[in-house]
Amino acid sequence: MSNDLAGVWEVALSDGVHRIEFEHGTTTGKRVIYVDGKEILRRDWMFKLVGKETFSVGKSETKATINIDAVSGFAYEYTLEINGKSLKKYMENRSKVTSTWILNLDGTDCRVVLEKDTMDVWCNGQNIETAGEFVDDGTETHFTLGDHNCCVKAVSSGKRRDGIIHTLIVDGAEIAECVE
């Protein structure tokens, strides 16, 4: 890494939280993008100092774009878009379509993510095999993490505005959802 670091973002996706770093050499036009510390794009000697760089992040190859805009003189503004939305809008929308739980199992921190639209379950970047079943008050999605029996219960809140409530249960104990 050089001292041309212009922006750093943390992006929470189903397969984990990814760190995106962007270097912009405003004298040479150099652009370098790192995802999780690994260089994924390098352009040297670019004569156009503004513009955009598009790349993918994570196992699902989510589309990301860094926009480089001139603010005044030799000052630049850098913004990150994920799937065509500003990072803020993307994260707001993501909280509606996923549920996330952080827990410690057998001394290991686990980040469990439920994708509500597909009912896919991810743990620490791995898509987990699940078995779904209908029960009296909704659905249950069963899976195991190590020797632990896990289940995501989906029940109606009874309120249209709140929709369906998803709860993670590990070995019979309810785990509190976290907000990313």
QUIURSUL-V493644 format. One record per backbone hydrogen bond with DSSP energy under -0.5 kcal/mol. CO is the residue of the C=O (numbers start at 1). NH is the residue of the N-H. If there is no record, write none. Layout:
co/nh
CO/NH
CO/NH
//
This chain:
co/nh
2/5
4/24
7/22
9/20
10/12
11/13
11/18
13/16
16/13
16/18
18/11
18/20
19/21
19/36
20/9
21/34
22/6
22/7
23/32
24/26
25/29
30/25
31/43
32/23
33/40
33/41
34/21
35/38
37/39
38/35
41/33
43/31
45/47
47/49
51/68
53/66
55/64
57/62
58/61
62/57
63/83
64/55
65/67
65/81
66/53
67/69
67/79
68/51
69/77
72/75
75/71
75/72
77/69
79/67
80/87
81/65
82/85
85/82
86/90
87/91
88/92
89/93
90/94
91/95
92/96
93/96
93/97
94/98
97/116
97/117
99/114
100/178
101/112
103/105
103/110
104/106
105/108
108/105
110/103
110/112
111/124
112/101
113/115
113/122
114/99
114/116
115/119
115/120
120/115
121/128
122/113
123/126
126/123
126/128
128/121
131/142
133/140
135/138
137/156
138/135
139/154
140/133
140/142
141/152
142/131
143/150
145/148
148/145
149/171
150/143
151/153
151/169
152/141
153/155
153/167
154/139
155/165
159/163
163/157
164/166
165/155
167/153
167/169
168/175
169/151
170/173
173/170
175/168
178/100
178/180
//
